[in-house]
Amino acid sequence: MGSTNELIQTGLDDYFRLPKGKDVDVAEVKKTMKGPSYLKAVEHYVFQKKEGLNEAIYDSNS
Protein backbone atom coordinates (compact mmCIF):
# COMPACT_ATOMS: atom_id res chain seq x y z
CA MET A 1 0.00 0.00 0.00
CA GLY A 2 1.52 3.32 -1.07
CA SER A 3 1.46 6.61 0.71
CA THR A 4 0.79 10.11 -0.53
CA ASN A 5 3.12 12.89 0.50
CA GLU A 6 2.50 16.59 0.07
CA LEU A 7 4.95 19.48 0.23
CA ILE A 8 3.38 22.31 2.22
CA GLN A 9 5.01 25.71 2.56
CA THR A 10 2.27 27.56 4.44
CA GLY A 11 1.28 27.28 8.09
CA LEU A 12 4.72 26.08 9.10
CA ASP A 13 4.42 27.88 12.44
CA ASP A 14 2.08 25.05 13.49
CA TYR A 15 4.96 22.56 13.52
CA PHE A 16 7.68 22.10 16.15
CA ARG A 17 5.39 23.52 18.84
CA LEU A 18 5.52 21.95 22.26
CA PRO A 19 2.45 21.52 24.45
CA LYS A 20 1.81 24.62 26.56
CA GLY A 21 3.90 24.66 29.73
CA LYS A 22 6.34 21.98 28.47
CA ASP A 23 10.00 22.63 27.85
CA VAL A 24 12.56 20.37 26.24
CA ASP A 25 14.41 18.33 28.88
CA VAL A 26 17.87 18.17 27.33
CA ALA A 27 19.10 15.57 29.82
CA GLU A 28 16.14 13.30 28.96
CA VAL A 29 16.73 13.73 25.22
CA LYS A 30 20.39 12.77 25.65
CA LYS A 31 19.46 9.80 27.84
CA THR A 32 16.71 8.38 25.60
CA MET A 33 17.99 9.75 22.26
CA LYS A 34 14.38 10.72 21.46
CA GLY A 35 13.24 14.23 20.75
CA PRO A 36 10.24 15.90 22.36
CA SER A 37 6.66 15.17 21.33
CA TYR A 38 5.32 18.09 19.36
CA LEU A 39 1.64 19.00 19.08
CA LYS A 40 1.57 18.35 15.33
CA ALA A 41 3.61 15.46 13.96
CA VAL A 42 4.44 14.47 10.40
CA GLU A 43 6.34 11.54 8.93
CA HIS A 44 8.91 13.54 6.95
CA TYR A 45 10.46 16.98 7.05
CA VAL A 46 12.23 18.77 4.20
CA PHE A 47 14.47 21.68 5.11
CA GLN A 48 16.14 24.25 2.91
CA LYS A 49 18.98 26.48 3.99
CA LYS A 50 18.31 30.20 3.76
CA GLU A 51 19.49 31.92 0.60
CA GLY A 52 18.82 28.67 -1.32
CA LEU A 53 22.37 27.34 -0.93
CA ASN A 54 21.62 23.65 -0.31
CA GLU A 55 18.73 21.41 0.63
CA ALA A 56 18.96 19.07 3.59
CA ILE A 57 16.40 16.29 3.74
CA TYR A 58 15.50 14.61 7.02
CA ASP A 59 13.47 11.42 6.93
CA SER A 60 12.16 10.50 10.37
CA ASN A 61 11.79 6.86 9.27
CA SER A 62 15.49 6.30 8.64
C-alpha positions as CSV (number, residue, x, y, z in Angstrom):
1,M,0.0,0.0,0.0
2,G,1.5,3.3,-1.1
3,S,1.5,6.6,0.7
4,T,0.8,10.1,-0.5
5,N,3.1,12.9,0.5
6,E,2.5,16.6,0.1
7,L,5.0,19.5,0.2
8,I,3.4,22.3,2.2
9,Q,5.0,25.7,2.6
10,T,2.3,27.6,4.4
11,G,1.3,27.3,8.1
12,L,4.7,26.1,9.1
13,D,4.4,27.9,12.4
14,D,2.1,25.1,13.5
15,Y,5.0,22.6,13.5
16,F,7.7,22.1,16.1
17,R,5.4,23.5,18.8
18,L,5.5,22.0,22.3
19,P,2.4,21.5,24.4
20,K,1.8,24.6,26.6
21,G,3.9,24.7,29.7
22,K,6.3,22.0,28.5
23,D,10.0,22.6,27.9
24,V,12.6,20.4,26.2
25,D,14.4,18.3,28.9
26,V,17.9,18.2,27.3
27,A,19.1,15.6,29.8
28,E,16.1,13.3,29.0
29,V,16.7,13.7,25.2
30,K,20.4,12.8,25.7
31,K,19.5,9.8,27.8
32,T,16.7,8.4,25.6
33,M,18.0,9.8,22.3
34,K,14.4,10.7,21.5
35,G,13.2,14.2,20.7
36,P,10.2,15.9,22.4
37,S,6.7,15.2,21.3
38,Y,5.3,18.1,19.4
39,L,1.6,19.0,19.1
40,K,1.6,18.3,15.3
41,A,3.6,15.5,14.0
42,V,4.4,14.5,10.4
43,E,6.3,11.5,8.9
44,H,8.9,13.5,6.9
45,Y,10.5,17.0,7.0
46,V,12.2,18.8,4.2
47,F,14.5,21.7,5.1
48,Q,16.1,24.3,2.9
49,K,19.0,26.5,4.0
50,K,18.3,30.2,3.8
51,E,19.5,31.9,0.6
52,G,18.8,28.7,-1.3
53,L,22.4,27.3,-0.9
54,N,21.6,23.7,-0.3
55,E,18.7,21.4,0.6
56,A,19.0,19.1,3.6
57,I,16.4,16.3,3.7
58,Y,15.5,14.6,7.0
59,D,13.5,11.4,6.9
60,S,12.2,10.5,10.4
61,N,11.8,6.9,9.3
62,S,15.5,6.3,8.6
